[in-house]
Amino acid sequence: MWIYRGRSGRTAIQSWCRQRLDNWALPHRRRQVSDEAPWEYRSAHLVVAGTQHRQTLVVLPGRHGNAAVMTQLLERLATRYRVVAVDLPGEAGLGSAGRPNTQRLRDYGRWLDALLARLAREAPEAVTVLAHGFGAAVALAAKPAPHIKGLVLLSPHGFTRPAIRIDVVAALLRWRIAPTAAAGARLLTRLAGPSFAPPAALVDWLRLVGRHVAMSTTPPAHLELAHRWRTTPVTVAVGEHDPLFGDGRLARPVRRALCTEVLTVPDVGALLPHERPDAVLAVLRAHAGLARDPSRDLHGEFHEGFPRELDEAVRRADPGRKGRDERQQDRTRDRTPQQAGHVAGADVARRISAASSARAGRSAAPHQAGRPPGRAARSRRLPRRPPRWERGFPAAAGSAGATVNTPHRRGPAARTGQRPPRRRRDRPPPRAVARVRGAPVGSALERYAASTARRRR
């Protein structure tokens, strides 16, 4: 499948990527990698940086991502790792312009198996794969091998379906219909966290992609592919404000497939590599600790030490930015009078409920502790309504004008105590029929026989 709308679109996309890499100050090498198979989707473009380090990190970007777009992240990663950024075939970038039509993820997995085996022969040590979005689904489609040290997946596809939010879908459709800079900035704002300001280069890139790249869908998740990585160290991280996977839908499939927990990165959304490169480094350090000691409580250690560490790094980069604790204090201090009155009113209601329960000499129900008595509490005080087959029968068998014991009946029968006139022949009640057919015979059979004889007379 050809992803561009024309040859001029492919030329515009690749010219933008080459120009951005040419102006990049970080020393790097580029090369094109092709497979022996004569298919169009087997060609990829590699950007190698940080060659002085021994640990090799293979970076797989998400949808519409490539090395030219993630230069800020690659600069931070190159300070500690030998980074190999891959432009996936079938995605906008310097890779091939075709993608498989059927069995898309499995074809991508076979292609990635060959690529990682080739990169492992050139690397001093085993490689670690860092994947984001759709790149995580491609990484899970590959097969575990001894030359793969582990996987680090950021906001990964491949486990479950992403959430569908109206504001994100509306921004996506508006960007697809009219791919302008304003529409691209609005889409990035919907996907990212609340404090993210889209850079001009990323907005310009989305404008080119919306104009020259054909619209396509993401392949569905195949959880059976993730089960194969259970014996390999895998770390999954998601942003706190991620509109696609930030609602906790990844926790259960990740725990089922990989027997691990999902790390939540605070104050970021779905664009974690573009929003906080320092957070990606923190996730990689947590993954390195998990690889050394698989029995460690990675989830607890990460969430105890990560926010303050990240705040210190961000404060060093931007001294005017406030930390996490200071922002929480500001939110508490800037509470509006309406919000303060609501909190005070809820406290007063809880105290009134506790005082009324104490005066009545009873304790509140466990699920209603600290709440004022509502509709559920009032309904519990009503008497039990008997079943249908226990209502509407004469008090004594054989009495023609006997009153009916119907304490819950409403209308004339409740006022006069007499049986209302029958409009049709009633069917026998279910419990009475069951007792007639059974071995024991009691008062139900007698009442039923008496009512039948009375109707016949």
C-alpha positions as CSV (number, residue, x, y, z in Angstrom):
1,M,0.0,0.0,0.0
2,W,1.4,3.4,-1.0
3,I,1.1,5.9,1.8
4,Y,1.6,9.2,-0.1
5,R,-1.0,10.9,-2.2
6,G,1.5,11.5,-5.0
7,R,5.2,11.6,-5.9
8,S,5.3,15.3,-5.1
9,G,4.1,14.6,-1.6
10,R,6.8,12.0,-1.0
11,T,9.4,14.5,-2.2
12,A,8.1,17.2,0.1
13,I,8.1,14.9,3.2
14,Q,11.6,13.6,2.6
15,S,13.0,17.0,1.8
16,W,11.7,18.3,5.1
17,C,13.3,15.4,7.0
18,R,16.7,15.8,5.2
19,Q,16.8,19.5,5.8
20,R,16.1,19.1,9.5
21,L,18.8,16.4,9.9
22,D,21.3,18.5,8.0
23,N,20.7,21.4,10.4
24,W,21.0,19.2,13.5
25,A,24.0,20.0,15.6
26,L,24.4,16.6,17.1
27,P,27.0,14.4,15.3
28,H,25.3,11.4,13.7
29,R,25.5,8.9,10.9
30,R,22.7,8.0,8.5
31,R,22.2,4.9,6.3
32,Q,19.5,3.1,4.4
33,V,18.9,-0.6,5.3
34,S,17.1,-2.9,2.8
35,D,16.1,-6.5,3.0
36,E,16.9,-9.1,0.4
37,A,13.2,-9.5,-0.4
38,P,12.0,-7.3,-3.3
39,W,9.1,-5.8,-1.4
40,E,8.7,-2.1,-1.0
41,Y,8.0,-2.1,2.7
42,R,11.3,-3.7,3.6
43,S,13.5,-0.6,3.4
44,A,14.2,1.6,6.5
45,H,16.3,4.6,7.3
46,L,18.6,4.6,10.4
47,V,20.1,7.6,12.3
48,V,23.0,6.6,14.7
49,A,24.2,8.9,17.4
50,G,26.2,8.6,20.6
51,T,28.6,6.0,19.3
52,Q,31.0,6.4,22.2
53,H,28.6,4.4,24.5
54,R,28.4,0.6,24.8
55,Q,24.7,0.3,25.6
56,T,22.6,0.3,22.3
57,L,19.1,1.7,22.3
58,V,16.9,1.1,19.3
59,V,14.2,3.8,19.0
60,L,10.9,3.0,17.2
61,P,8.6,6.1,16.8
62,G,4.9,6.0,16.6
63,R,2.5,7.0,13.9
64,H,3.8,9.8,11.6
65,G,7.0,9.8,13.6
66,N,10.6,9.6,12.5
67,A,14.1,10.6,13.6
68,A,13.9,14.1,12.2
69,V,10.8,14.8,14.4
70,M,12.4,13.4,17.6
71,T,15.7,15.2,17.6
72,Q,15.2,16.7,21.0
73,L,14.7,13.2,22.6
74,L,17.6,11.7,20.6
75,E,19.9,14.5,22.0
76,R,19.1,13.5,25.6
77,L,19.3,9.8,24.9
78,A,22.7,10.2,23.2
79,T,24.3,11.4,26.4
80,R,24.0,7.9,27.9
81,Y,23.3,5.4,25.1
82,R,24.3,4.5,21.6
83,V,21.0,5.5,19.9
84,V,19.7,4.0,16.7
85,A,16.6,5.8,15.5
86,V,14.5,3.9,12.9
87,D,12.2,5.4,10.3
88,L,9.6,2.6,10.0
89,P,8.8,1.5,6.5
90,G,5.2,2.5,5.6
91,E,5.3,5.7,7.8
92,A,6.1,9.3,6.8
93,G,9.8,9.8,6.8
94,L,12.9,8.6,4.9
95,G,11.9,4.9,5.0
96,S,10.0,3.1,2.2
97,A,6.7,4.5,1.1
98,G,4.9,1.1,1.1
99,R,3.3,-1.0,3.8
100,P,1.9,-4.5,3.8
101,N,-1.8,-4.8,3.1
102,T,-2.7,-8.0,5.0
103,Q,-1.2,-9.4,8.2
104,R,0.4,-6.0,8.8
105,L,1.7,-6.5,12.3
106,R,3.1,-10.0,11.6
107,D,5.0,-8.7,8.5
108,Y,6.3,-5.8,10.6
109,G,7.4,-8.4,13.2
110,R,9.4,-10.5,10.7
111,W,11.0,-7.3,9.3
112,L,12.0,-6.2,12.8
113,D,13.5,-9.6,13.7
114,A,15.9,-9.3,10.8
115,L,16.7,-5.7,11.6
116,L,17.5,-6.3,15.3
117,A,19.6,-9.3,14.5
118,R,21.6,-7.2,12.1
119,L,22.0,-4.3,14.6
120,A,23.0,-6.8,17.4
121,R,25.9,-8.0,15.3
122,E,27.3,-4.4,15.1
123,A,26.6,-3.6,18.8
124,P,29.0,-4.3,21.7
125,E,26.2,-5.6,23.9
126,A,22.6,-6.7,23.6
127,V,20.2,-4.1,22.4
128,T,17.2,-2.5,24.3
129,V,14.2,-1.4,22.3
130,L,12.4,1.9,23.1
131,A,9.1,2.2,21.3
132,H,6.3,4.7,21.4
133,G,2.7,4.3,20.2
134,F,2.4,2.2,17.1
135,G,6.1,1.4,17.3
136,A,5.3,-0.5,20.5
137,A,2.9,-2.7,18.6
138,V,5.6,-3.4,16.0
139,A,8.1,-4.2,18.8
140,L,5.6,-6.7,20.4
141,A,5.1,-8.3,17.0
142,A,8.8,-9.3,16.9
143,K,10.1,-12.5,18.6
144,P,12.2,-12.6,21.7
145,A,15.8,-13.4,21.1
146,P,19.0,-13.5,23.2
147,H,20.4,-10.3,21.6
148,I,17.3,-8.3,22.9
149,K,17.9,-7.2,26.5
150,G,14.4,-5.8,27.1
151,L,11.6,-3.5,25.9
152,V,10.5,-0.1,27.1
153,L,7.0,0.8,25.8
154,L,5.6,4.3,26.0
155,S,1.8,4.7,25.6
156,P,1.8,1.4,23.7
157,H,-0.6,0.1,21.1
158,G,-0.9,-3.6,20.8
159,F,-2.5,-4.5,24.2
160,T,-6.0,-3.1,23.9
161,R,-8.1,-0.6,21.9
162,P,-7.4,3.1,22.6
163,A,-10.1,5.2,24.2
164,I,-12.4,7.3,22.0
165,R,-12.8,10.9,23.2
166,I,-15.1,13.3,21.4
167,D,-12.7,16.2,21.6
168,V,-9.7,14.2,20.2
169,V,-11.8,12.7,17.4
170,A,-13.1,16.2,16.5
171,A,-9.6,17.6,16.4
172,L,-8.4,14.7,14.3
173,L,-11.2,15.1,11.7
174,R,-10.7,18.8,11.5
175,W,-7.0,18.3,10.9
176,R,-7.6,15.7,8.2
177,I,-10.2,17.8,6.4
178,A,-8.2,21.0,6.6
179,P,-4.6,20.3,7.5
180,T,-3.6,23.8,8.6
181,A,-1.1,24.9,11.3
182,A,-4.0,25.8,13.6
183,A,-5.6,22.4,13.2
184,G,-2.3,20.6,13.8
185,A,-1.6,22.7,17.0
186,R,-5.2,22.0,18.2
187,L,-4.7,18.2,17.7
188,L,-1.3,18.3,19.6
189,T,-2.9,20.2,22.4
190,R,-5.7,17.5,22.7
191,L,-3.2,14.7,22.8
192,A,-0.6,16.2,25.1
193,G,-0.7,17.2,28.8
194,P,-2.1,20.5,30.1
195,S,1.3,22.2,30.3
196,F,2.6,21.3,26.8
197,A,3.1,24.1,24.2
198,P,3.4,22.5,20.7
199,P,6.8,23.5,19.1
200,A,6.7,25.2,15.6
201,A,8.6,22.3,14.0
202,L,6.1,19.7,15.2
203,V,3.2,21.8,14.0
204,D,4.8,22.3,10.6
205,W,5.4,18.6,10.3
206,L,1.7,17.8,11.0
207,R,0.7,20.3,8.4
208,L,2.8,18.5,5.8
209,V,1.6,15.0,6.9
210,G,-2.0,16.0,6.7
211,R,-1.5,17.4,3.2
212,H,0.6,14.7,1.6
213,V,0.0,11.4,3.5
214,A,-3.0,9.3,2.9
215,M,-5.3,8.5,5.8
216,S,-5.0,5.0,7.3
217,T,-6.0,3.1,10.4
218,T,-3.9,1.5,13.1
219,P,-4.0,-2.3,13.1
220,P,-6.1,-4.0,15.9
221,A,-4.4,-5.3,19.0
222,H,-3.1,-8.9,19.1
223,L,-2.6,-9.7,22.8
224,E,-1.3,-13.2,21.9
225,L,1.9,-11.5,20.4
226,A,2.6,-9.9,23.8
227,H,2.5,-13.2,25.7
228,R,5.8,-14.2,24.1
229,W,7.7,-11.5,26.0
230,R,6.7,-12.7,29.4
231,T,10.3,-13.9,30.2
232,T,11.9,-10.7,29.0
233,P,12.2,-7.5,31.1
234,V,9.5,-5.2,29.8
235,T,8.6,-1.8,31.2
236,V,5.3,-0.1,30.2
237,A,4.8,3.6,30.9
238,V,1.8,5.9,30.2
239,G,1.1,9.6,30.7
240,E,-1.1,10.7,33.5
241,H,-3.2,12.9,31.0
242,D,-3.0,10.4,28.1
243,P,-6.4,10.6,26.3
244,L,-5.9,7.2,24.7
245,F,-4.6,5.0,27.5
246,G,-4.5,7.2,30.6
247,D,-7.8,5.8,32.0
248,G,-6.3,2.6,33.3
249,R,-7.3,0.3,30.4
250,L,-3.7,-0.9,30.0
251,A,-3.4,-2.3,33.6
252,R,-5.3,-5.6,33.1
253,P,-4.0,-6.7,29.7
254,V,-0.4,-5.8,30.6
255,R,-0.6,-7.7,33.9
256,R,-2.2,-10.7,32.1
257,A,0.3,-10.7,29.3
258,L,3.6,-9.6,30.9
259,C,3.0,-10.0,34.7
260,T,4.1,-6.4,35.3
261,E,2.5,-3.1,36.3
262,V,2.1,0.1,34.2
263,L,4.1,3.1,35.3
264,T,2.2,6.4,35.3
265,V,4.3,9.5,34.3
266,P,2.8,12.6,35.9
267,D,1.8,15.8,34.1
268,V,2.2,14.4,30.6
269,G,-0.1,13.1,27.9
270,A,0.2,10.8,24.9
271,L,3.2,12.7,23.4
272,L,5.6,11.6,26.2
273,P,8.8,11.7,24.0
274,H,8.0,15.2,22.8
275,E,6.8,16.6,26.1
276,R,9.3,15.4,28.7
277,P,12.6,13.8,27.3
278,D,13.8,13.8,31.0
279,A,10.9,11.5,31.9
280,V,11.9,9.0,29.2
281,L,15.4,8.9,30.8
282,A,13.8,8.3,34.2
283,V,11.7,5.4,32.7
284,L,14.9,3.9,31.2
285,R,16.7,4.1,34.5
286,A,13.8,2.3,36.2
287,H,13.9,-0.4,33.5
288,A,17.6,-0.9,34.1
289,G,16.9,-1.5,37.8
290,L,14.3,-4.0,36.8
291,A,16.7,-5.8,34.5
292,R,19.3,-6.1,37.3
293,D,16.8,-7.3,39.9
294,P,13.4,-8.6,38.6
295,S,12.0,-9.0,42.2
296,R,12.2,-5.3,42.9
297,D,9.0,-3.2,43.4
298,L,9.5,-1.1,40.3
299,H,6.1,0.5,40.5
300,G,6.4,1.7,44.0
301,E,10.0,2.9,43.7
302,F,9.3,4.7,40.4
303,H,6.3,6.6,41.8
304,E,8.1,7.5,45.1
305,G,11.3,8.9,43.5
306,F,10.3,10.0,40.1
307,P,8.2,13.1,40.7
308,R,10.7,14.9,42.8
309,E,13.6,13.9,40.6
310,L,11.8,15.1,37.5
311,D,10.9,18.4,39.2
312,E,14.5,19.0,40.1
313,A,15.6,18.3,36.5
314,V,12.8,20.6,35.1
315,R,13.7,23.3,37.6
316,R,17.3,23.2,36.5
317,A,16.3,23.6,32.9
318,D,13.7,26.3,33.7
319,P,14.3,28.1,37.0
320,G,11.0,30.0,36.7
321,R,8.9,26.8,36.7
322,K,7.3,25.7,40.0
323,G,7.7,22.2,41.4
324,R,5.1,19.6,42.0
325,D,4.5,20.4,45.7
326,E,4.3,24.1,45.0
327,R,1.7,23.6,42.2
328,Q,-0.4,21.5,44.7
329,Q,-0.2,24.4,47.2
330,D,-1.3,26.9,44.6
331,R,-4.3,24.8,43.7
332,T,-5.3,24.6,47.3
333,R,-4.8,28.3,48.0
334,D,-6.6,29.4,44.8
335,R,-9.8,27.5,45.5
336,T,-12.9,29.5,44.7
337,P,-15.5,30.4,47.4
338,Q,-18.0,28.1,45.6
339,Q,-15.6,25.1,45.9
340,A,-14.8,25.9,49.5
341,G,-18.5,26.2,50.3
342,H,-19.2,22.8,48.6
343,V,-16.5,21.1,50.7
344,A,-17.8,22.7,53.9
345,G,-21.4,21.7,53.0
346,A,-20.4,18.1,52.5
347,D,-18.6,18.1,55.9
348,V,-21.7,19.5,57.6
349,A,-23.9,16.9,56.0
350,R,-21.7,14.1,57.3
351,R,-21.8,15.5,60.8
352,I,-25.6,15.8,60.7
353,S,-25.9,12.2,59.6
354,A,-23.7,11.0,62.3
355,A,-25.6,13.0,65.0
356,S,-29.0,11.8,63.8
357,S,-27.8,8.2,63.8
358,A,-26.5,8.6,67.4
359,R,-29.8,10.1,68.6
360,A,-31.8,7.2,67.0
361,G,-29.6,4.7,68.7
362,R,-28.5,3.0,65.5
363,S,-25.4,2.9,63.4
364,A,-25.3,3.7,59.7
365,A,-24.8,1.0,57.2
366,P,-21.2,0.4,56.1
367,H,-21.8,1.7,52.5
368,Q,-23.7,4.7,53.8
369,A,-21.3,5.7,56.6
370,G,-20.8,9.5,56.7
371,R,-23.7,10.2,54.3
372,P,-27.1,11.8,55.0
373,P,-30.1,9.4,54.8
374,G,-31.2,9.3,51.2
375,R,-33.7,7.4,49.1
376,A,-32.0,4.0,49.8
377,A,-32.2,4.5,53.6
378,R,-35.9,5.6,53.5
379,S,-36.9,2.6,51.3
380,R,-35.4,0.2,53.8
381,R,-37.9,1.3,56.5
382,L,-41.0,0.1,54.4
383,P,-42.5,-3.3,55.2
384,R,-41.7,-6.1,52.9
385,R,-44.1,-6.5,50.0
386,P,-45.3,-10.2,49.8
387,P,-45.2,-12.1,46.5
388,R,-48.1,-12.1,44.2
389,W,-49.3,-15.6,45.0
390,E,-49.5,-14.7,48.7
391,R,-51.9,-11.9,48.1
392,G,-55.6,-11.9,47.1
393,F,-56.8,-15.2,48.6
394,P,-59.6,-15.6,51.2
395,A,-58.7,-15.8,54.8
396,A,-60.6,-19.0,55.4
397,A,-61.3,-21.8,53.0
398,G,-65.0,-22.3,52.0
399,S,-66.2,-18.9,53.2
400,A,-68.0,-17.1,50.3
401,G,-67.9,-13.6,51.6
402,A,-64.7,-13.7,53.6
403,T,-62.5,-10.6,53.6
404,V,-59.2,-10.5,51.9
405,N,-56.0,-10.1,53.8
406,T,-54.4,-7.4,51.6
407,P,-52.5,-4.9,53.8
408,H,-50.6,-3.6,50.8
409,R,-53.5,-3.3,48.4
410,R,-54.5,0.2,47.3
411,G,-57.8,1.5,46.1
412,P,-61.4,0.3,47.0
413,A,-60.3,-3.1,48.4
414,A,-57.9,-1.4,50.9
415,R,-60.8,0.9,52.1
416,T,-63.6,-1.6,52.3
417,G,-61.7,-4.8,53.0
418,Q,-63.8,-6.7,50.4
419,R,-62.5,-8.6,47.3
420,P,-62.9,-6.5,44.2
421,P,-64.9,-8.0,41.3
422,R,-63.0,-10.4,39.0
423,R,-62.8,-9.4,35.4
424,R,-61.2,-12.6,34.1
425,R,-60.4,-16.1,35.2
426,D,-57.2,-16.0,37.2
427,R,-54.5,-18.5,36.7
428,P,-53.3,-20.5,39.7
429,P,-50.3,-19.0,41.4
430,P,-46.9,-20.5,40.7
431,R,-46.2,-21.5,44.3
432,A,-49.6,-23.1,44.8
433,V,-49.2,-25.2,41.6
434,A,-45.8,-26.3,42.8
435,R,-47.2,-27.4,46.1
436,V,-50.1,-29.3,44.5
437,R,-47.8,-31.2,42.2
438,G,-45.4,-32.1,45.1
439,A,-45.8,-34.7,47.7
440,P,-46.8,-32.6,50.7
441,V,-50.3,-31.2,50.7
442,G,-51.1,-28.2,53.0
443,S,-53.1,-25.1,53.3
444,A,-52.2,-23.8,49.8
445,L,-54.0,-26.8,48.2
446,E,-57.0,-26.2,50.3
447,R,-57.2,-22.5,49.5
448,Y,-56.8,-23.3,45.8
449,A,-59.6,-25.9,45.9
450,A,-61.9,-23.6,47.7
451,S,-61.4,-20.8,45.2
452,T,-62.0,-23.2,42.3
453,A,-65.2,-24.5,43.8
454,R,-66.5,-21.0,44.5
455,R,-65.9,-19.9,40.9
456,R,-67.8,-23.0,39.6
457,R,-70.9,-22.2,41.8
